[in-house]
Amino acid sequence: MSDVRRPIKAALLQVHSLAGLALALLWAVVGITGATMAFEDEIEASLNSHIMRVDASTTRRLTPDELVARLQAAGDFGRASAVTMSSDPSAAARIRFAGSEGGSRPSSVYVDPYDGHLLGSPRGEDFFATVRKLHRWLLLPGDGNGIGRKITGSAAICLIVMLISGLVLRWPHRARSVKMWLKPNLALRGRGLHRSLHAVIGTWVLPVYLVMTLTGLWYSFEWYKAGANWLLARPATTTAAMQPKPSRAAAADGKADANADARPLTFDRVWTAFLAQEGDQYGRALLTMPAGAGTSVRVRSWPRNSSLESVRDEFRIDALTGRVISSDRYGDKTFGERILASVLDIHRGAILGWPGKLAFMLAAAMMPLFAVTGLLLYLSRRRHRRLARQPVGHLVPGE
């Protein structure tokens, strides 16, 4: 190694080591929780197959408000905040509720779309909700509006630094050798094996980690999201995306200030307006009530046989008048806007189908490996430096 490169690599090694030691546990938590959620939809579908399906019938299916009314007549479930309807005659409807104090009520339930009777609350929902909060916000107060979001975002930026510095540090003398880059030397023992595993497996997962971090920053920093919109979306879309969302506190204040005589919002007028737009072309539709005092209901619609979260149309419909306020169809998006809409699917590898989700899951699950091998390498370097500073006569036999 040249005299010029030696101090540069020494400085990079210090940065790489110290940042790794400081953030290894955090990265391990984010990696394990991300791997846990990789096949969340498939796991929940398997756990709840007995309540997600019903016998198809020629009987008229109930409207969203009729479903909510029959469910509320069966018990106190709180205010319905969202309803998922399906065009599949054998699919159950799903009703979500506003959060209750102490979590005494279920987050959501499945109901029979033909008679509205309760089928049950999905198993695994609360578990994955907790894992998601740990992954995104570290279970810190404030959720998406708290400090946890900034911590995970900053850790993602640091991970990019780690990936780049690690690549530079392991750049081999035979850079064109595929074997040198991608084959670990399992014949080694101790420090040599730890270094080989750390470096080679790190090379395997580096592209996946880069994709994960670059898309994960979308959920951590508004400036990052604004920059991505400016770069990839049309100006009108960018302006709409950059509009700040009302905080939960502001939504609560707005709700308190609402006119007491105002008519309560219902789903049916929105559902009728949505069907007038989509007809029978939709596969699944999610109607979500506004959190504050507004009357604009968000409707997301996914086509039949679509497993991607990003391939959807989105509407804003006034719940009082049924007027369609805005319509955002996936088919009308530019290539750049489709990339922005697919951030979540890209982040978890779903854009590549189940093989992509499996690859991303395995890469995320390997994060603790780098924490362990990195720590062992750091301790080994400290031991060797300590031994190197000792006079030869003071070396302990066997060391």
Disulfide bonds with the S-S distance in Angstrom:
none
